[in-house]
Amino acid sequence: MKNKERYVFLECPDCGERNYTTFKRQKSPYKLEKRKFCRRCRKHTAHKEKKL
């Protein structure tokens, strides 16, 4: 991990479970959003960034 990156959790909008962690630049002005598979919902959803 570099000094200018930090961990973020990706949370499913349907069930609220935090399934994935990833890196993000510290000073980026936008919220990270990736389309991932949720094991609880058993479908692909657009997981959004949440704070630690």
N, CA, C and O atoms as CSV, one atom per row, in Angstrom:
chain,resi,resn,atom,element,x,y,z
A,1,MET,N,N,0.845,-1.181,0.000
A,1,MET,CA,C,0.000,0.000,0.000
A,1,MET,C,C,0.880,1.231,0.000
A,1,MET,O,O,1.821,1.321,0.789
A,2,LYS,N,N,0.591,2.168,-0.864
A,2,LYS,CA,C,1.360,3.397,-0.946
A,2,LYS,C,C,0.830,4.418,0.055
A,2,LYS,O,O,-0.258,4.246,0.604
A,3,ASN,N,N,1.584,5.462,0.288
A,3,ASN,CA,C,1.195,6.483,1.267
A,3,ASN,C,C,-0.043,7.256,0.858
A,3,ASN,O,O,-0.770,7.747,1.721
A,4,LYS,N,N,-0.299,7.376,-0.425
A,4,LYS,CA,C,-1.418,8.202,-0.888
A,4,LYS,C,C,-2.681,7.385,-1.130
A,4,LYS,O,O,-3.626,7.886,-1.739
A,5,GLU,N,N,-2.717,6.135,-0.664
A,5,GLU,CA,C,-3.893,5.288,-0.830
A,5,GLU,C,C,-4.416,4.855,0.530
A,5,GLU,O,O,-3.677,4.847,1.515
A,6,ARG,N,N,-5.694,4.495,0.578
A,6,ARG,CA,C,-6.286,4.007,1.822
A,6,ARG,C,C,-7.310,2.931,1.495
A,6,ARG,O,O,-7.797,2.840,0.368
A,7,TYR,N,N,-7.630,2.113,2.500
A,7,TYR,CA,C,-8.644,1.073,2.344
A,7,TYR,C,C,-10.033,1.687,2.342
A,7,TYR,O,O,-10.290,2.660,3.051
A,8,VAL,N,N,-10.921,1.119,1.549
A,8,VAL,CA,C,-12.338,1.457,1.600
A,8,VAL,C,C,-13.138,0.153,1.514
A,8,VAL,O,O,-12.685,-0.817,0.907
A,9,PHE,N,N,-14.299,0.136,2.110
A,9,PHE,CA,C,-15.201,-1.004,2.035
A,9,PHE,C,C,-16.235,-0.742,0.955
A,9,PHE,O,O,-16.676,0.393,0.775
A,10,LEU,N,N,-16.621,-1.784,0.235
A,10,LEU,CA,C,-17.685,-1.684,-0.752
A,10,LEU,C,C,-18.909,-2.388,-0.190
A,10,LEU,O,O,-18.851,-3.564,0.172
A,11,GLU,N,N,-20.021,-1.658,-0.120
A,11,GLU,CA,C,-21.233,-2.160,0.526
A,11,GLU,C,C,-22.337,-2.351,-0.502
A,11,GLU,O,O,-22.524,-1.523,-1.394
A,12,CYS,N,N,-23.062,-3.448,-0.367
A,12,CYS,CA,C,-24.200,-3.726,-1.245
A,12,CYS,C,C,-25.354,-2.792,-0.876
A,12,CYS,O,O,-25.692,-2.689,0.303
A,13,PRO,N,N,-25.964,-2.112,-1.839
A,13,PRO,CA,C,-27.068,-1.195,-1.519
A,13,PRO,C,C,-28.361,-1.921,-1.142
A,13,PRO,O,O,-29.203,-1.350,-0.448
A,14,ASP,N,N,-28.530,-3.154,-1.581
A,14,ASP,CA,C,-29.770,-3.891,-1.298
A,14,ASP,C,C,-29.811,-4.441,0.125
A,14,ASP,O,O,-30.776,-4.211,0.854
A,15,CYS,N,N,-28.756,-5.171,0.523
A,15,CYS,CA,C,-28.789,-5.823,1.834
A,15,CYS,C,C,-27.913,-5.114,2.868
A,15,CYS,O,O,-28.070,-5.361,4.063
A,16,GLY,N,N,-27.001,-4.245,2.448
A,16,GLY,CA,C,-26.175,-3.496,3.386
A,16,GLY,C,C,-24.937,-4.236,3.873
A,16,GLY,O,O,-24.260,-3.763,4.785
A,17,GLU,N,N,-24.628,-5.384,3.284
A,17,GLU,CA,C,-23.459,-6.150,3.703
A,17,GLU,C,C,-22.197,-5.612,3.029
A,17,GLU,O,O,-22.192,-5.303,1.837
A,18,ARG,N,N,-21.137,-5.509,3.816
A,18,ARG,CA,C,-19.850,-5.038,3.290
A,18,ARG,C,C,-19.048,-6.248,2.839
A,18,ARG,O,O,-18.469,-6.955,3.664
A,19,ASN,N,N,-19.010,-6.489,1.534
A,19,ASN,CA,C,-18.422,-7.703,0.983
A,19,ASN,C,C,-16.979,-7.552,0.543
A,19,ASN,O,O,-16.227,-8.524,0.611
A,20,TYR,N,N,-16.562,-6.390,0.100
A,20,TYR,CA,C,-15.263,-6.235,-0.529
A,20,TYR,C,C,-14.486,-5.072,0.081
A,20,TYR,O,O,-15.073,-4.115,0.585
A,21,THR,N,N,-13.158,-5.168,0.030
A,21,THR,CA,C,-12.280,-4.057,0.380
A,21,THR,C,C,-11.392,-3.776,-0.815
A,21,THR,O,O,-11.066,-4.684,-1.580
A,22,THR,N,N,-11.003,-2.529,-0.978
A,22,THR,CA,C,-10.141,-2.139,-2.078
A,22,THR,C,C,-9.380,-0.885,-1.683
A,22,THR,O,O,-9.607,-0.324,-0.611
A,23,PHE,N,N,-8.483,-0.451,-2.545
A,23,PHE,CA,C,-7.711,0.766,-2.305
A,23,PHE,C,C,-8.304,1.924,-3.085
A,23,PHE,O,O,-8.913,1.738,-4.139
A,24,LYS,N,N,-8.115,3.127,-2.548
A,24,LYS,CA,C,-8.576,4.333,-3.223
A,24,LYS,C,C,-7.623,5.456,-2.867
A,24,LYS,O,O,-7.082,5.482,-1.761
A,25,ARG,N,N,-7.412,6.372,-3.776
A,25,ARG,CA,C,-6.572,7.532,-3.481
A,25,ARG,C,C,-7.218,8.361,-2.384
A,25,ARG,O,O,-8.441,8.494,-2.333
A,26,GLN,N,N,-6.397,8.916,-1.511
A,26,GLN,CA,C,-6.924,9.625,-0.348
A,26,GLN,C,C,-7.698,10.885,-0.704
A,26,GLN,O,O,-8.740,11.152,-0.106
A,27,LYS,N,N,-7.225,11.647,-1.641
A,27,LYS,CA,C,-7.844,12.948,-1.919
A,27,LYS,C,C,-8.766,12.940,-3.123
A,27,LYS,O,O,-9.006,13.995,-3.709
A,28,SER,N,N,-9.290,11.790,-3.510
A,28,SER,CA,C,-10.194,11.763,-4.659
A,28,SER,C,C,-11.555,12.323,-4.234
A,28,SER,O,O,-12.036,12.010,-3.145
A,29,PRO,N,N,-12.172,13.135,-5.071
A,29,PRO,CA,C,-13.412,13.826,-4.691
A,29,PRO,C,C,-14.678,12.994,-4.874
A,29,PRO,O,O,-15.757,13.446,-4.489
A,30,TYR,N,N,-14.586,11.809,-5.441
A,30,TYR,CA,C,-15.771,11.026,-5.758
A,30,TYR,C,C,-15.854,9.770,-4.887
A,30,TYR,O,O,-14.853,9.322,-4.327
A,31,LYS,N,N,-17.058,9.212,-4.785
A,31,LYS,CA,C,-17.272,7.949,-4.086
A,31,LYS,C,C,-17.060,6.815,-5.094
A,31,LYS,O,O,-17.543,6.875,-6.225
A,32,LEU,N,N,-16.346,5.806,-4.672
A,32,LEU,CA,C,-16.046,4.670,-5.535
A,32,LEU,C,C,-17.270,3.777,-5.662
A,32,LEU,O,O,-17.970,3.530,-4.680
A,33,GLU,N,N,-17.531,3.289,-6.883
A,33,GLU,CA,C,-18.663,2.395,-7.122
A,33,GLU,C,C,-18.241,1.346,-8.137
A,33,GLU,O,O,-17.779,1.683,-9.227
A,34,LYS,N,N,-18.398,0.074,-7.782
A,34,LYS,CA,C,-18.048,-1.023,-8.679
A,34,LYS,C,C,-19.174,-2.033,-8.694
A,34,LYS,O,O,-19.845,-2.250,-7.684
A,35,ARG,N,N,-19.374,-2.641,-9.831
A,35,ARG,CA,C,-20.397,-3.669,-9.967
A,35,ARG,C,C,-19.778,-4.998,-9.557
A,35,ARG,O,O,-18.884,-5.512,-10.229
A,36,LYS,N,N,-20.269,-5.557,-8.428
A,36,LYS,CA,C,-19.717,-6.781,-7.855
A,36,LYS,C,C,-20.835,-7.763,-7.527
A,36,LYS,O,O,-22.014,-7.410,-7.526
A,37,PHE,N,N,-20.440,-9.003,-7.250
A,37,PHE,CA,C,-21.402,-10.039,-6.882
A,37,PHE,C,C,-21.611,-10.036,-5.372
A,37,PHE,O,O,-20.639,-10.066,-4.618
A,38,CYS,N,N,-22.853,-10.002,-4.921
A,38,CYS,CA,C,-23.197,-10.068,-3.505
A,38,CYS,C,C,-23.618,-11.492,-3.183
A,38,CYS,O,O,-24.549,-12.022,-3.788
A,39,ARG,N,N,-22.931,-12.112,-2.228
A,39,ARG,CA,C,-23.230,-13.502,-1.866
A,39,ARG,C,C,-24.547,-13.635,-1.136
A,39,ARG,O,O,-25.214,-14.664,-1.250
A,40,ARG,N,N,-24.930,-12.634,-0.400
A,40,ARG,CA,C,-26.200,-12.708,0.341
A,40,ARG,C,C,-27.399,-12.554,-0.608
A,40,ARG,O,O,-28.364,-13.313,-0.517
A,41,CYS,N,N,-27.336,-11.573,-1.513
A,41,CYS,CA,C,-28.430,-11.350,-2.479
A,41,CYS,C,C,-28.381,-12.333,-3.644
A,41,CYS,O,O,-29.387,-12.550,-4.319
A,42,ARG,N,N,-27.211,-12.926,-3.882
A,42,ARG,CA,C,-26.965,-13.853,-4.979
A,42,ARG,C,C,-27.216,-13.223,-6.336
A,42,ARG,O,O,-27.819,-13.843,-7.211
A,43,LYS,N,N,-26.745,-11.970,-6.516
A,43,LYS,CA,C,-26.834,-11.285,-7.808
A,43,LYS,C,C,-25.770,-10.191,-7.864
A,43,LYS,O,O,-25.173,-9.844,-6.845
A,44,HIS,N,N,-25.539,-9.658,-9.043
A,44,HIS,CA,C,-24.590,-8.566,-9.223
A,44,HIS,C,C,-25.290,-7.238,-8.933
A,44,HIS,O,O,-26.370,-6.964,-9.454
A,45,THR,N,N,-24.657,-6.423,-8.095
A,45,THR,CA,C,-25.194,-5.095,-7.777
A,45,THR,C,C,-24.055,-4.085,-7.805
A,45,THR,O,O,-22.882,-4.460,-7.774
A,46,ALA,N,N,-24.396,-2.833,-7.863
A,46,ALA,CA,C,-23.400,-1.759,-7.857
A,46,ALA,C,C,-23.017,-1.444,-6.421
A,46,ALA,O,O,-23.715,-0.687,-5.746
A,47,HIS,N,N,-21.919,-2.014,-5.948
A,47,HIS,CA,C,-21.445,-1.803,-4.581
A,47,HIS,C,C,-20.847,-0.401,-4.468
A,47,HIS,O,O,-20.087,0.025,-5.338
A,48,LYS,N,N,-21.187,0.310,-3.400
A,48,LYS,CA,C,-20.719,1.678,-3.202
A,48,LYS,C,C,-19.798,1.765,-2.023
A,48,LYS,O,O,-19.865,0.953,-1.100
A,49,GLU,N,N,-18.936,2.754,-2.056
A,49,GLU,CA,C,-17.942,2.956,-0.994
A,49,GLU,C,C,-18.590,3.411,0.303
A,49,GLU,O,O,-19.478,4.263,0.307
A,50,LYS,N,N,-18.131,2.827,1.404
A,50,LYS,CA,C,-18.535,3.241,2.749
A,50,LYS,C,C,-17.299,3.445,3.586
A,50,LYS,O,O,-16.246,2.884,3.281
A,51,LYS,N,N,-17.402,4.230,4.627
A,51,LYS,CA,C,-16.258,4.498,5.509
A,51,LYS,C,C,-15.950,3.292,6.377
A,51,LYS,O,O,-16.777,2.393,6.535
A,52,LEU,N,N,-14.748,3.287,6.937
A,52,LEU,CA,C,-14.339,2.206,7.833
A,52,LEU,C,C,-15.188,2.284,9.052
A,52,LEU,O,O,-15.034,1.473,9.964
